[in-house]
Amino acid sequence: MILLQCDRVTKSFGVDTILQDIKLEIKSGERVALVGRNGSGKTTLLKIITGELSYDHGDVIIPKAVSLGFLAQDTGMNSSKSIWDEMLSVFEGTIQLEKELRSLEEQIADPAVYSNQTKYDDIMKLYDAKQEEFQSSGGFRYEADIRSILAGLNFDSFSYDEPIQSLSGGQKTRLALAKLLLTKPDLLILDEPTNHLDIKTLTWLENFLNGYDGAVLVVSHDRYFLDRIVTKVYEVVHTKANVYHGNYTDFLIERDKQADLQQKAYEKQQGEIEKLETFVQKNLARASTTKRAQSRRRKLETMDRIHAPQSDQKSATIAFSIKEKSGNDVIRAKDLSFSYGDKPILNQLQLAVSRGESVAFIGPNGTGKSTLLKLLGGRFQPTEGEIMLGSKVTVGYYDQEQSDLNSKKTVLQELWDEYPHVYERDIRTVLGRFLFTGDEVLKPVKT
């Protein structure tokens, strides 16, 4: 069964065409990835599919009986309810059925009912129908489903009575994902679902999606996640969507193979075109060869031209360099402890990093990884212990929230104000390496 079809969907913002003649199809049970560079139109297409955004031309066809569930990037859950009550809200219909069943059971036990055969039979018939509906809606397992998904998404250590308003932004996003998974839509649409997941939770989500009864459409930059999940890939590039079968690695291999074949066909045709054009130029004016020249000119005019494969958009050029070589000891932490109020986060931690090492901090969400980075980056001061920088060591710190950026400044101002003695052309050169070109450097950071 086809759950979703996009037929020649086109979308422009002003004079900029973002999507043109997009064709996309998803069938029951398929696992589909939507990939492409930042700004290529992936999220725009998802919003068109879910009805959040209009489109200029084409059709989006979704059968009436098909249910969609959409998790946008960094979806926050704003609710005054507790974790448990919010999850229960998914099953309001089922809970109402359960109340109706209890009410019918009381009636069945009433002597005035079971002594009246006709009335008793009518109530039993209604009870059987309600019980069947209750069972098919997951009535006997919905609480177990809630606990299972909350545990999988790393909420098993939380009190389910905890108010959602007290959760962090990342925790609210995970809770929104939990609620969406409980709804079990026919087509599950996920935009960057792995952003706030640790390794253990990511593994759980992979297993959940692989066993999911419905279809899945996912946008993600995590190639390993896509390799383990998807069986079909649509690449949005140069306003078009090209389809490939297989996982993400298969897509990369096939895309390169197709581009290579297209390049060879293009070069071969260009050689043929050059020969035909040369013959026409030399022989069109001669009476003895003009007919042959006219025949070749018609061939040129009616030729189905092969285009050179469009090169992919540029990648950012990121390089790290140091002003001065440090000593062998780069950074050390001794008996490092940190608490938020009365809540201990890190206790008596020891750390040593030497020159040339590349170090990763891993662990479940909430264990203090970001806190440790902020301590090492000088953003927090330790409650106890000390941090020692080696000789000639300077620290650069990049946080996940980009909280140091001034949203009101332009891109150019944001860098230039930090380095006022650098020439504008040099600031623009650096921005260009990060794909900010032309008038883009004059856009506000907030956009």
ZIHUSUL-V563057 format. One record per run of one state. SS is the DSSP state (H for helix, E for strand, C for the rest). FROM is the first residue (numbers start at 1). TO is the last residue. If there is no record, write none. Layout:
((SS;FROM;TO) (SS;FROM;TO))
//
This chain:
((C;1;1) (E;2;13) (C;14;15) (E;16;27) (C;28;30) (E;31;35) (C;36;41) (H;42;49) (C;50;56) (E;57;61) (C;62;67) (E;68;71) (C;72;81) (E;82;82) (H;83;109) (C;110;110) (H;111;114) (C;115;116) (H;117;136) (C;137;141) (H;142;152) (C;153;162) (E;163;163) (H;164;166) (C;167;168) (H;169;183) (C;184;186) (E;187;191) (C;192;198) (H;199;210) (C;211;214) (E;215;219) (C;220;222) (H;223;229) (C;230;231) (E;232;237) (C;238;239) (E;240;245) (C;246;247) (H;248;283) (C;284;289) (H;290;302) (C;303;328) (E;329;340) (C;341;342) (E;343;354) (C;355;368) (H;369;376) (C;377;383) (E;384;389) (C;390;409) (E;410;410) (H;411;416) (C;417;423) (H;424;433) (C;434;437) (H;438;442) (C;443;443) (E;444;444) (C;445;447))
//
